């Protein structure tokens, strides 16, 4: 086989894998948005067949030989093609030891588990979900050994979401966050000025909230010919390719900020995907490079842009137009304070920016215990409640508001949660670097998101997976990651909000 023949075969392989992933993603999107409730059986059959087609293409012996041949000829490849092969080989090495039958069974398990999770959450019925979750954790322990049997299982899984990330690094990172956040929360509770956010929990008609979502996506300069919004139990973003990105949200009639900020959060994900270079489409380099980098974009838009006073002043006239009765007598500054109120709460996706990472610590500690065998699935509700009390000081009244609140475990995403806190910290350093080139405050005040999006596009989005995440970060910031940027950002912001300066 000549090198040109191998490259042609490799390009055809990537297109086939893109098509199969497109089909699976379409099935998933349908299942969690508009599909009738009792339709999991047909999806399981379809996804089982599709995963049976994916396995030999992505992880079969013939593909392994092709990737090895191309790796041996790496010096003769273009920089982009060499990176494509490197990423395909990495994925192959992580999965090819898993038997095909197990790979297919896991795909079916996740479909069934997600269906059961939706019903269990609505019914506050953890016991019905527990057997599926037990199987998912068992499967992930086995997969960790396939990925790298020399690592602790959780380290192997963390590496899937953020290259090179370890429990040792996260323990130090979370310790630093805890040392900043916990004393600051205590000062806010004992010395901080009172903030009224009661108006956020009045009745907000869903049709008006949908109008607000469309408006927010317009303000953020999202091309709606390539990005749409749907509704689901747990908000997410799904990219088919850079020209077809879907975001979702969940509306609550008595909680305005919930969907408002989930839309801004998911829009950050969407803008990343929409900004990836055309040259990477339908290759192994399409899509964001890691979940830490991806969450840096969503958390940046949600908090550092979306919860800024400049942004609130910008959008507040529209909010008064949509909700004149609910916001009567409420100023833009009062609204800004309300959406930044720091108060320990039950639900991660609705928590404030300061206490958010404590929610991540709860999940991180539990995942460590589950992967090391220190806890069982049956103990999870009690363990969850104990960790929430320890870290946030709140009592968990139900599993629906506790261990069942997130969709991640039902989707097999063990090791994903730390990416949210890490991404938040990345974002703080990205913004500081951005300020050297762009007047961020002025752009937010004037609604000039084209300039903000363009800077992120130039320094982060356009590269897709071409650079490994650490290299991409350091290329952008001109320095290594430093969590002090995030802790200083939190201290400065919240001391000002609460008059503690």
TITITI-635956 format. One record per residue (C-alpha): x, y, z; residue number from 0. Coordinates in Angstrom, 2 decimals, decimal comma. Layout:
N
{X X	Y Y	Z Z	num NUM}
...
END
This chain:
501
{X 0,00	Y 0,00	Z 0,00	num 0}
{X 1,38	Y 3,39	Z -0,99	num 1}
{X 1,15	Y 6,43	Z 1,26	num 2}
{X -1,37	Y 8,07	Z -1,09	num 3}
{X -3,54	Y 4,95	Z -1,00	num 4}
{X -3,34	Y 4,89	Z 2,78	num 5}
{X -4,33	Y 8,54	Z 3,01	num 6}
{X -7,28	Y 8,03	Z 0,69	num 7}
{X -8,40	Y 5,06	Z 2,77	num 8}
{X -8,00	Y 7,11	Z 5,95	num 9}
{X -10,06	Y 10,03	Z 4,60	num 10}
{X -12,83	Y 7,63	Z 3,55	num 11}
{X -12,73	Y 6,10	Z 7,03	num 12}
{X -13,17	Y 9,51	Z 8,69	num 13}
{X -16,16	Y 10,33	Z 6,48	num 14}
{X -17,83	Y 7,02	Z 7,34	num 15}
{X -17,27	Y 7,59	Z 11,05	num 16}
{X -18,69	Y 11,10	Z 10,73	num 17}
{X -21,81	Y 9,72	Z 9,05	num 18}
{X -22,34	Y 7,07	Z 11,71	num 19}
{X -21,83	Y 9,61	Z 14,49	num 20}
{X -24,28	Y 11,93	Z 12,75	num 21}
{X -26,89	Y 9,17	Z 12,78	num 22}
{X -26,30	Y 8,32	Z 16,45	num 23}
{X -26,40	Y 12,01	Z 17,44	num 24}
{X -29,67	Y 12,48	Z 15,57	num 25}
{X -31,20	Y 9,59	Z 17,47	num 26}
{X -29,96	Y 10,97	Z 20,79	num 27}
{X -31,22	Y 14,50	Z 20,09	num 28}
{X -34,63	Y 13,17	Z 19,17	num 29}
{X -34,77	Y 10,93	Z 22,24	num 30}
{X -34,24	Y 13,74	Z 24,76	num 31}
{X -36,29	Y 16,45	Z 23,07	num 32}
{X -39,37	Y 15,33	Z 21,17	num 33}
{X -39,57	Y 11,51	Z 21,23	num 34}
{X -42,53	Y 9,94	Z 23,08	num 35}
{X -41,66	Y 8,68	Z 26,56	num 36}
{X -41,89	Y 4,92	Z 26,00	num 37}
{X -39,77	Y 4,49	Z 22,88	num 38}
{X -36,39	Y 3,34	Z 24,20	num 39}
{X -36,58	Y -0,22	Z 22,85	num 40}
{X -36,43	Y 0,74	Z 19,19	num 41}
{X -33,60	Y 3,19	Z 19,84	num 42}
{X -31,62	Y 0,52	Z 21,67	num 43}
{X -31,85	Y -1,76	Z 18,64	num 44}
{X -30,85	Y 1,02	Z 16,25	num 45}
{X -27,96	Y 2,22	Z 18,41	num 46}
{X -26,75	Y -1,34	Z 18,91	num 47}
{X -26,59	Y -1,83	Z 15,15	num 48}
{X -24,86	Y 1,52	Z 14,62	num 49}
{X -22,26	Y 0,90	Z 17,33	num 50}
{X -21,63	Y -2,50	Z 15,77	num 51}
{X -20,77	Y -0,67	Z 12,55	num 52}
{X -18,61	Y 1,92	Z 14,31	num 53}
{X -16,42	Y -0,53	Z 16,21	num 54}
{X -14,64	Y -2,27	Z 13,31	num 55}
{X -14,23	Y 1,03	Z 11,47	num 56}
{X -12,73	Y 2,93	Z 14,42	num 57}
{X -11,12	Y 0,17	Z 16,50	num 58}
{X -10,78	Y -2,92	Z 14,31	num 59}
{X -7,47	Y -4,60	Z 13,41	num 60}
{X -7,47	Y -3,28	Z 9,85	num 61}
{X -7,82	Y 0,29	Z 11,11	num 62}
{X -5,07	Y -0,32	Z 13,63	num 63}
{X -2,74	Y -1,43	Z 10,84	num 64}
{X -3,67	Y 1,62	Z 8,75	num 65}
{X -3,02	Y 4,03	Z 11,61	num 66}
{X 0,27	Y 2,33	Z 12,41	num 67}
{X 1,37	Y 2,63	Z 8,76	num 68}
{X 0,48	Y 6,33	Z 8,69	num 69}
{X 2,21	Y 6,90	Z 12,04	num 70}
{X 5,40	Y 5,38	Z 10,64	num 71}
{X 5,18	Y 7,85	Z 7,74	num 72}
{X 4,34	Y 10,82	Z 9,98	num 73}
{X 7,30	Y 12,84	Z 8,72	num 74}
{X 5,85	Y 12,73	Z 5,20	num 75}
{X 2,41	Y 14,01	Z 6,25	num 76}
{X 1,21	Y 17,60	Z 6,42	num 77}
{X 1,03	Y 19,03	Z 9,97	num 78}
{X -2,77	Y 18,78	Z 9,93	num 79}
{X -2,86	Y 15,23	Z 8,62	num 80}
{X -0,23	Y 14,17	Z 11,14	num 81}
{X -2,39	Y 15,54	Z 13,96	num 82}
{X -5,49	Y 13,84	Z 12,55	num 83}
{X -3,68	Y 10,51	Z 12,57	num 84}
{X -2,32	Y 11,16	Z 16,06	num 85}
{X -5,81	Y 11,80	Z 17,43	num 86}
{X -7,30	Y 8,80	Z 15,62	num 87}
{X -4,49	Y 6,62	Z 16,96	num 88}
{X -5,06	Y 7,92	Z 20,49	num 89}
{X -8,76	Y 7,04	Z 20,30	num 90}
{X -7,90	Y 3,64	Z 18,81	num 91}
{X -5,36	Y 2,85	Z 21,53	num 92}
{X -7,84	Y 3,78	Z 24,26	num 93}
{X -10,65	Y 1,55	Z 22,97	num 94}
{X -9,43	Y -1,28	Z 20,73	num 95}
{X -8,76	Y -3,59	Z 23,69	num 96}
{X -12,47	Y -3,48	Z 24,55	num 97}
{X -14,25	Y -6,44	Z 22,89	num 98}
{X -16,74	Y -5,41	Z 20,24	num 99}
{X -19,58	Y -7,14	Z 22,06	num 100}
{X -18,87	Y -5,12	Z 25,20	num 101}
{X -18,66	Y -1,91	Z 23,16	num 102}
{X -22,09	Y -2,54	Z 21,64	num 103}
{X -23,62	Y -3,58	Z 24,95	num 104}
{X -22,38	Y -0,36	Z 26,55	num 105}
{X -23,97	Y 1,76	Z 23,82	num 106}
{X -27,31	Y 0,03	Z 24,43	num 107}
{X -26,90	Y 0,36	Z 28,21	num 108}
{X -26,45	Y 4,12	Z 27,97	num 109}
{X -29,56	Y 4,53	Z 25,84	num 110}
{X -31,60	Y 2,51	Z 28,31	num 111}
{X -30,05	Y 4,28	Z 31,31	num 112}
{X -30,81	Y 7,75	Z 29,95	num 113}
{X -34,43	Y 6,77	Z 29,36	num 114}
{X -34,76	Y 5,40	Z 32,88	num 115}
{X -32,97	Y 8,42	Z 34,38	num 116}
{X -35,46	Y 10,87	Z 32,82	num 117}
{X -38,36	Y 8,92	Z 34,32	num 118}
{X -36,62	Y 8,36	Z 37,65	num 119}
{X -35,82	Y 12,06	Z 38,06	num 120}
{X -39,39	Y 13,11	Z 37,34	num 121}
{X -40,72	Y 10,48	Z 39,76	num 122}
{X -38,01	Y 11,01	Z 42,42	num 123}
{X -37,29	Y 7,28	Z 42,13	num 124}
{X -33,58	Y 6,56	Z 42,54	num 125}
{X -34,04	Y 2,79	Z 43,14	num 126}
{X -35,34	Y 2,35	Z 39,58	num 127}
{X -32,19	Y 3,98	Z 38,19	num 128}
{X -29,68	Y 2,41	Z 40,58	num 129}
{X -29,20	Y -0,93	Z 38,72	num 130}
{X -28,36	Y 0,91	Z 35,50	num 131}
{X -25,95	Y 3,23	Z 37,28	num 132}
{X -24,22	Y 0,26	Z 38,91	num 133}
{X -23,64	Y -1,25	Z 35,48	num 134}
{X -22,32	Y 2,08	Z 34,14	num 135}
{X -19,76	Y 2,42	Z 36,94	num 136}
{X -18,72	Y -1,22	Z 36,51	num 137}
{X -18,29	Y -0,68	Z 32,78	num 138}
{X -16,22	Y 2,45	Z 33,36	num 139}
{X -13,88	Y 0,61	Z 35,71	num 140}
{X -13,27	Y -1,98	Z 33,00	num 141}
{X -12,84	Y 0,72	Z 30,36	num 142}
{X -10,28	Y 2,51	Z 32,52	num 143}
{X -8,14	Y -0,62	Z 32,39	num 144}
{X -8,49	Y -0,76	Z 28,60	num 145}
{X -7,41	Y 2,89	Z 28,38	num 146}
{X -4,36	Y 2,56	Z 30,63	num 147}
{X -4,03	Y -0,31	Z 33,11	num 148}
{X -1,01	Y 1,38	Z 34,72	num 149}
{X -3,11	Y 4,28	Z 35,99	num 150}
{X -5,65	Y 4,46	Z 38,77	num 151}
{X -9,08	Y 3,98	Z 37,13	num 152}
{X -10,23	Y 7,53	Z 37,81	num 153}
{X -7,02	Y 9,03	Z 36,42	num 154}
{X -7,56	Y 7,07	Z 33,19	num 155}
{X -11,12	Y 8,37	Z 32,91	num 156}
{X -10,18	Y 11,98	Z 33,73	num 157}
{X -7,68	Y 11,86	Z 30,88	num 158}
{X -10,52	Y 11,27	Z 28,42	num 159}
{X -12,00	Y 14,68	Z 29,19	num 160}
{X -8,86	Y 16,70	Z 29,86	num 161}
{X -5,57	Y 15,31	Z 28,56	num 162}
{X -3,06	Y 14,64	Z 31,34	num 163}
{X -5,41	Y 15,57	Z 34,21	num 164}
{X -4,91	Y 13,57	Z 37,42	num 165}
{X -6,49	Y 13,29	Z 40,85	num 166}
{X -3,28	Y 14,69	Z 42,35	num 167}
{X -3,62	Y 17,87	Z 40,25	num 168}
{X -7,33	Y 18,17	Z 40,99	num 169}
{X -6,84	Y 17,67	Z 44,73	num 170}
{X -4,44	Y 20,63	Z 44,76	num 171}
{X -6,70	Y 22,71	Z 42,51	num 172}
{X -9,82	Y 22,10	Z 44,57	num 173}
{X -7,91	Y 22,72	Z 47,79	num 174}
{X -6,92	Y 26,15	Z 46,48	num 175}
{X -10,51	Y 26,93	Z 45,47	num 176}
{X -11,83	Y 25,76	Z 48,82	num 177}
{X -9,33	Y 27,97	Z 50,69	num 178}
{X -10,69	Y 30,99	Z 48,78	num 179}
{X -14,38	Y 30,18	Z 48,47	num 180}
{X -15,28	Y 28,92	Z 51,94	num 181}
{X -13,92	Y 31,94	Z 53,91	num 182}
{X -15,44	Y 34,31	Z 51,36	num 183}
{X -18,86	Y 32,69	Z 51,68	num 184}
{X -18,55	Y 32,97	Z 55,47	num 185}
{X -17,75	Y 36,69	Z 55,22	num 186}
{X -20,68	Y 37,23	Z 52,87	num 187}
{X -23,04	Y 35,47	Z 55,25	num 188}
{X -21,84	Y 37,37	Z 58,32	num 189}
{X -20,83	Y 40,78	Z 56,96	num 190}
{X -22,24	Y 41,14	Z 53,45	num 191}
{X -25,00	Y 43,49	Z 52,41	num 192}
{X -28,39	Y 41,84	Z 51,87	num 193}
{X -29,40	Y 41,15	Z 48,27	num 194}
{X -33,04	Y 40,75	Z 47,25	num 195}
{X -33,56	Y 38,23	Z 44,46	num 196}
{X -37,22	Y 37,41	Z 45,20	num 197}
{X -38,39	Y 38,97	Z 41,92	num 198}
{X -36,50	Y 36,26	Z 39,98	num 199}
{X -38,99	Y 33,70	Z 41,31	num 200}
{X -42,26	Y 35,28	Z 40,25	num 201}
{X -44,33	Y 33,76	Z 37,47	num 202}
{X -42,56	Y 34,16	Z 34,12	num 203}
{X -44,65	Y 32,87	Z 31,19	num 204}
{X -42,84	Y 30,28	Z 29,12	num 205}
{X -43,64	Y 31,93	Z 25,80	num 206}
{X -41,93	Y 35,13	Z 26,98	num 207}
{X -38,95	Y 33,15	Z 28,24	num 208}
{X -38,65	Y 31,59	Z 24,78	num 209}
{X -38,63	Y 35,09	Z 23,30	num 210}
{X -35,85	Y 35,99	Z 25,73	num 211}
{X -33,82	Y 32,96	Z 24,59	num 212}
{X -34,06	Y 34,04	Z 20,96	num 213}
{X -33,09	Y 37,59	Z 21,92	num 214}
{X -30,06	Y 36,43	Z 23,93	num 215}
{X -28,79	Y 34,29	Z 21,05	num 216}
{X -29,19	Y 37,32	Z 18,77	num 217}
{X -27,24	Y 39,56	Z 21,17	num 218}
{X -24,45	Y 36,97	Z 21,38	num 219}
{X -24,20	Y 37,11	Z 17,56	num 220}
{X -25,03	Y 33,45	Z 16,98	num 221}
{X -25,83	Y 32,62	Z 13,37	num 222}
{X -29,30	Y 31,10	Z 13,68	num 223}
{X -29,07	Y 29,57	Z 10,22	num 224}
{X -26,49	Y 27,21	Z 11,75	num 225}
{X -27,71	Y 26,95	Z 15,36	num 226}
{X -31,13	Y 26,26	Z 16,79	num 227}
{X -32,56	Y 25,83	Z 20,29	num 228}
{X -34,73	Y 23,04	Z 21,68	num 229}
{X -36,12	Y 21,98	Z 25,05	num 230}
{X -35,09	Y 19,05	Z 27,22	num 231}
{X -34,82	Y 17,93	Z 30,85	num 232}
{X -31,12	Y 18,78	Z 31,15	num 233}
{X -29,62	Y 21,49	Z 28,89	num 234}
{X -26,80	Y 20,50	Z 26,53	num 235}
{X -25,12	Y 21,39	Z 23,24	num 236}
{X -24,76	Y 18,95	Z 20,36	num 237}
{X -22,63	Y 19,59	Z 17,30	num 238}
{X -23,15	Y 17,64	Z 14,09	num 239}
{X -20,53	Y 19,81	Z 12,44	num 240}
{X -19,59	Y 23,50	Z 12,48	num 241}
{X -22,57	Y 24,33	Z 10,28	num 242}
{X -25,14	Y 22,46	Z 12,38	num 243}
{X -25,05	Y 23,03	Z 16,14	num 244}
{X -28,02	Y 22,49	Z 18,47	num 245}
{X -28,46	Y 23,88	Z 21,97	num 246}
{X -31,22	Y 23,05	Z 24,42	num 247}
{X -32,64	Y 24,51	Z 27,61	num 248}
{X -35,24	Y 23,73	Z 30,26	num 249}
{X -37,77	Y 26,41	Z 31,23	num 250}
{X -39,15	Y 26,90	Z 34,74	num 251}
{X -42,16	Y 29,19	Z 35,10	num 252}
{X -41,07	Y 30,39	Z 38,54	num 253}
{X -37,34	Y 30,84	Z 37,94	num 254}
{X -36,29	Y 33,37	Z 35,31	num 255}
{X -32,52	Y 33,09	Z 35,67	num 256}
{X -32,46	Y 29,29	Z 35,31	num 257}
{X -33,11	Y 29,08	Z 31,59	num 258}
{X -31,67	Y 32,52	Z 30,91	num 259}
{X -28,21	Y 31,44	Z 32,02	num 260}
{X -28,43	Y 27,93	Z 30,63	num 261}
{X -29,04	Y 29,53	Z 27,22	num 262}
{X -26,01	Y 31,80	Z 27,61	num 263}
{X -23,92	Y 28,85	Z 28,87	num 264}
{X -24,87	Y 26,59	Z 25,97	num 265}
{X -24,37	Y 29,48	Z 23,56	num 266}
{X -20,73	Y 29,60	Z 24,69	num 267}
{X -20,38	Y 25,96	Z 23,70	num 268}
{X -22,13	Y 26,64	Z 20,41	num 269}
{X -19,94	Y 29,61	Z 19,50	num 270}
{X -16,87	Y 27,44	Z 20,02	num 271}
{X -18,17	Y 24,79	Z 17,63	num 272}
{X -19,41	Y 27,34	Z 15,09	num 273}
{X -15,98	Y 28,99	Z 15,04	num 274}
{X -13,87	Y 25,91	Z 14,25	num 275}
{X -11,93	Y 26,08	Z 10,99	num 276}
{X -13,48	Y 24,62	Z 7,87	num 277}
{X -10,34	Y 22,57	Z 7,21	num 278}
{X -10,99	Y 20,39	Z 10,26	num 279}
{X -14,59	Y 19,48	Z 9,46	num 280}
{X -15,44	Y 15,78	Z 9,34	num 281}
{X -11,99	Y 14,83	Z 10,62	num 282}
{X -10,71	Y 13,69	Z 14,02	num 283}
{X -9,83	Y 17,34	Z 14,75	num 284}
{X -13,39	Y 18,65	Z 14,39	num 285}
{X -14,99	Y 19,81	Z 17,61	num 286}
{X -13,53	Y 21,35	Z 20,76	num 287}
{X -10,20	Y 19,95	Z 21,88	num 288}
{X -11,17	Y 19,04	Z 25,46	num 289}
{X -14,01	Y 19,43	Z 27,91	num 290}
{X -11,95	Y 21,78	Z 30,09	num 291}
{X -11,43	Y 24,12	Z 27,15	num 292}
{X -15,06	Y 23,67	Z 26,07	num 293}
{X -16,38	Y 24,51	Z 29,53	num 294}
{X -14,07	Y 27,52	Z 29,66	num 295}
{X -16,08	Y 28,97	Z 26,79	num 296}
{X -19,51	Y 28,21	Z 28,23	num 297}
{X -18,58	Y 29,43	Z 31,70	num 298}
{X -16,92	Y 32,54	Z 30,25	num 299}
{X -20,08	Y 33,54	Z 28,37	num 300}
{X -22,39	Y 32,56	Z 31,21	num 301}
{X -20,55	Y 34,32	Z 34,03	num 302}
{X -17,81	Y 36,71	Z 32,99	num 303}
{X -19,89	Y 38,10	Z 30,14	num 304}
{X -23,47	Y 37,18	Z 31,03	num 305}
{X -23,38	Y 38,13	Z 34,72	num 306}
{X -21,39	Y 41,34	Z 34,20	num 307}
{X -23,12	Y 44,62	Z 35,00	num 308}
{X -22,37	Y 45,92	Z 31,49	num 309}
{X -24,25	Y 42,98	Z 29,95	num 310}
{X -27,21	Y 43,34	Z 32,31	num 311}
{X -27,46	Y 47,05	Z 31,48	num 312}
{X -27,39	Y 46,15	Z 27,79	num 313}
{X -30,22	Y 43,61	Z 27,85	num 314}
{X -32,35	Y 45,08	Z 30,63	num 315}
{X -34,58	Y 47,25	Z 28,42	num 316}
{X -35,61	Y 44,09	Z 26,54	num 317}
{X -36,26	Y 42,26	Z 29,80	num 318}
{X -38,52	Y 45,08	Z 30,98	num 319}
{X -40,34	Y 44,88	Z 27,67	num 320}
{X -40,88	Y 41,12	Z 28,07	num 321}
{X -41,64	Y 41,11	Z 31,82	num 322}
{X -43,01	Y 44,55	Z 32,75	num 323}
{X -45,11	Y 43,36	Z 35,70	num 324}
{X -42,57	Y 40,95	Z 37,17	num 325}
{X -39,72	Y 43,49	Z 37,03	num 326}
{X -41,73	Y 46,58	Z 37,92	num 327}
{X -39,67	Y 48,81	Z 40,19	num 328}
{X -36,54	Y 46,66	Z 39,77	num 329}
{X -33,50	Y 48,50	Z 38,45	num 330}
{X -30,83	Y 47,01	Z 36,21	num 331}
{X -28,37	Y 47,23	Z 39,11	num 332}
{X -30,73	Y 45,34	Z 41,39	num 333}
{X -31,10	Y 42,67	Z 38,71	num 334}
{X -27,31	Y 42,47	Z 38,38	num 335}
{X -26,97	Y 41,94	Z 42,12	num 336}
{X -29,74	Y 39,33	Z 42,13	num 337}
{X -28,21	Y 37,14	Z 39,41	num 338}
{X -24,89	Y 37,28	Z 41,26	num 339}
{X -26,27	Y 36,58	Z 44,74	num 340}
{X -24,02	Y 34,06	Z 46,48	num 341}
{X -25,97	Y 31,56	Z 48,52	num 342}
{X -25,45	Y 27,79	Z 48,95	num 343}
{X -28,17	Y 25,91	Z 47,10	num 344}
{X -29,22	Y 22,45	Z 45,95	num 345}
{X -29,04	Y 22,53	Z 42,15	num 346}
{X -25,68	Y 22,82	Z 40,38	num 347}
{X -26,99	Y 24,30	Z 37,13	num 348}
{X -28,80	Y 27,05	Z 39,05	num 349}
{X -26,07	Y 27,79	Z 41,57	num 350}
{X -24,24	Y 31,09	Z 41,74	num 351}
{X -20,76	Y 31,63	Z 40,36	num 352}
{X -19,06	Y 31,60	Z 43,75	num 353}
{X -20,52	Y 28,40	Z 45,20	num 354}
{X -20,61	Y 26,55	Z 41,87	num 355}
{X -17,26	Y 24,83	Z 42,30	num 356}
{X -18,41	Y 23,37	Z 45,64	num 357}
{X -21,06	Y 21,47	Z 43,69	num 358}
{X -18,29	Y 20,13	Z 41,46	num 359}
{X -16,24	Y 19,09	Z 44,49	num 360}
{X -19,19	Y 17,01	Z 45,74	num 361}
{X -19,34	Y 15,12	Z 42,47	num 362}
{X -15,56	Y 14,79	Z 42,23	num 363}
{X -15,28	Y 13,28	Z 45,72	num 364}
{X -18,13	Y 10,86	Z 45,02	num 365}
{X -16,67	Y 9,73	Z 41,69	num 366}
{X -13,31	Y 9,09	Z 43,35	num 367}
{X -14,99	Y 6,96	Z 46,00	num 368}
{X -17,06	Y 5,03	Z 43,45	num 369}
{X -14,11	Y 4,28	Z 41,17	num 370}
{X -11,89	Y 3,17	Z 44,05	num 371}
{X -14,56	Y 0,90	Z 45,52	num 372}
{X -15,06	Y 2,97	Z 48,68	num 373}
{X -18,76	Y 3,45	Z 47,98	num 374}
{X -21,59	Y 1,55	Z 46,30	num 375}
{X -24,44	Y 2,81	Z 44,15	num 376}
{X -26,92	Y 2,00	Z 46,92	num 377}
{X -25,05	Y 4,40	Z 49,22	num 378}
{X -25,08	Y 7,28	Z 46,74	num 379}
{X -28,19	Y 9,16	Z 47,96	num 380}
{X -26,92	Y 9,18	Z 51,55	num 381}
{X -23,38	Y 10,01	Z 50,46	num 382}
{X -24,64	Y 12,82	Z 48,23	num 383}
{X -26,67	Y 14,34	Z 51,06	num 384}
{X -23,69	Y 14,13	Z 53,43	num 385}
{X -21,32	Y 15,80	Z 50,94	num 386}
{X -23,84	Y 18,57	Z 50,18	num 387}
{X -24,15	Y 19,23	Z 53,89	num 388}
{X -20,36	Y 19,20	Z 54,32	num 389}
{X -19,49	Y 21,44	Z 51,38	num 390}
{X -22,55	Y 23,67	Z 51,02	num 391}
{X -24,34	Y 23,36	Z 54,34	num 392}
{X -27,68	Y 22,48	Z 52,72	num 393}
{X -30,09	Y 19,63	Z 53,42	num 394}
{X -31,16	Y 17,52	Z 50,43	num 395}
{X -34,93	Y 16,96	Z 50,58	num 396}
{X -35,21	Y 14,51	Z 47,69	num 397}
{X -33,14	Y 12,46	Z 45,25	num 398}
{X -34,62	Y 14,50	Z 42,41	num 399}
{X -32,88	Y 17,53	Z 43,90	num 400}
{X -29,88	Y 15,42	Z 44,85	num 401}
{X -28,23	Y 12,47	Z 43,21	num 402}
{X -30,65	Y 12,41	Z 40,25	num 403}
{X -30,28	Y 16,07	Z 39,24	num 404}
{X -27,54	Y 15,67	Z 36,60	num 405}
{X -27,72	Y 13,66	Z 33,37	num 406}
{X -23,98	Y 12,99	Z 33,11	num 407}
{X -23,77	Y 9,63	Z 34,87	num 408}
{X -26,67	Y 8,22	Z 32,87	num 409}
{X -24,67	Y 9,10	Z 29,75	num 410}
{X -21,56	Y 7,35	Z 31,05	num 411}
{X -19,61	Y 10,59	Z 31,56	num 412}
{X -17,60	Y 9,59	Z 34,62	num 413}
{X -14,78	Y 12,11	Z 35,03	num 414}
{X -16,50	Y 14,98	Z 33,20	num 415}
{X -17,58	Y 17,11	Z 36,18	num 416}
{X -14,12	Y 18,49	Z 37,13	num 417}
{X -14,00	Y 20,08	Z 33,65	num 418}
{X -16,61	Y 22,62	Z 34,79	num 419}
{X -14,46	Y 23,98	Z 37,61	num 420}
{X -11,27	Y 23,74	Z 35,58	num 421}
{X -12,98	Y 25,48	Z 32,67	num 422}
{X -14,14	Y 28,29	Z 34,95	num 423}
{X -10,55	Y 28,84	Z 36,02	num 424}
{X -9,28	Y 28,69	Z 32,43	num 425}
{X -11,86	Y 31,33	Z 31,52	num 426}
{X -10,57	Y 33,82	Z 34,09	num 427}
{X -7,08	Y 33,62	Z 32,60	num 428}
{X -8,42	Y 33,83	Z 29,03	num 429}
{X -10,31	Y 37,03	Z 29,87	num 430}
{X -7,24	Y 38,63	Z 31,42	num 431}
{X -5,32	Y 37,85	Z 28,25	num 432}
{X -8,18	Y 39,18	Z 26,11	num 433}
{X -8,13	Y 42,50	Z 27,97	num 434}
{X -4,64	Y 43,15	Z 26,60	num 435}
{X -6,13	Y 43,40	Z 23,10	num 436}
{X -9,80	Y 44,27	Z 23,57	num 437}
{X -11,76	Y 46,70	Z 25,75	num 438}
{X -13,99	Y 43,95	Z 27,11	num 439}
{X -16,14	Y 46,23	Z 29,25	num 440}
{X -16,86	Y 48,54	Z 26,32	num 441}
{X -17,75	Y 45,60	Z 24,05	num 442}
{X -20,17	Y 44,22	Z 26,64	num 443}
{X -21,74	Y 47,63	Z 27,26	num 444}
{X -22,26	Y 48,20	Z 23,53	num 445}
{X -23,26	Y 44,63	Z 22,71	num 446}
{X -20,25	Y 44,23	Z 20,43	num 447}
{X -20,05	Y 40,46	Z 20,61	num 448}
{X -18,64	Y 40,26	Z 17,11	num 449}
{X -15,37	Y 41,65	Z 18,47	num 450}
{X -15,39	Y 39,38	Z 21,52	num 451}
{X -16,30	Y 36,31	Z 19,46	num 452}
{X -13,63	Y 37,19	Z 16,89	num 453}
{X -10,89	Y 37,34	Z 19,54	num 454}
{X -11,88	Y 33,97	Z 20,96	num 455}
{X -12,18	Y 32,62	Z 17,42	num 456}
{X -8,68	Y 33,79	Z 16,55	num 457}
{X -7,01	Y 32,49	Z 19,70	num 458}
{X -9,07	Y 29,39	Z 20,57	num 459}
{X -12,06	Y 28,39	Z 18,45	num 460}
{X -10,59	Y 28,16	Z 14,96	num 461}
{X -8,06	Y 25,48	Z 15,90	num 462}
{X -10,51	Y 22,73	Z 16,81	num 463}
{X -8,39	Y 19,81	Z 17,99	num 464}
{X -5,24	Y 20,79	Z 16,09	num 465}
{X -3,32	Y 21,73	Z 19,25	num 466}
{X -3,43	Y 19,58	Z 22,40	num 467}
{X -5,34	Y 21,44	Z 25,16	num 468}
{X -2,29	Y 22,48	Z 27,20	num 469}
{X -0,54	Y 23,83	Z 24,11	num 470}
{X -3,67	Y 25,66	Z 22,96	num 471}
{X -4,03	Y 27,26	Z 26,39	num 472}
{X -0,40	Y 28,35	Z 26,55	num 473}
{X -0,43	Y 29,62	Z 22,95	num 474}
{X -3,42	Y 31,79	Z 23,83	num 475}
{X -2,30	Y 33,07	Z 27,23	num 476}
{X 1,46	Y 33,13	Z 26,69	num 477}
{X 1,79	Y 31,44	Z 30,07	num 478}
{X 0,98	Y 28,23	Z 31,92	num 479}
{X -2,34	Y 27,75	Z 33,67	num 480}
{X -2,50	Y 29,55	Z 37,02	num 481}
{X -5,59	Y 29,11	Z 39,21	num 482}
{X -4,77	Y 32,36	Z 41,02	num 483}
{X -6,40	Y 34,26	Z 38,16	num 484}
{X -9,70	Y 32,58	Z 39,05	num 485}
{X -9,47	Y 32,93	Z 42,82	num 486}
{X -8,54	Y 36,61	Z 42,50	num 487}
{X -11,40	Y 37,15	Z 40,06	num 488}
{X -13,88	Y 35,63	Z 42,51	num 489}
{X -12,56	Y 37,60	Z 45,47	num 490}
{X -12,56	Y 40,92	Z 43,64	num 491}
{X -16,02	Y 40,45	Z 42,16	num 492}
{X -17,82	Y 39,24	Z 45,25	num 493}
{X -16,17	Y 41,56	Z 47,75	num 494}
{X -17,34	Y 44,46	Z 45,59	num 495}
{X -20,86	Y 43,07	Z 45,19	num 496}
{X -21,23	Y 42,56	Z 48,93	num 497}
{X -19,48	Y 45,75	Z 50,05	num 498}
{X -16,60	Y 43,92	Z 51,73	num 499}
{X -13,77	Y 45,92	Z 50,18	num 500}
END
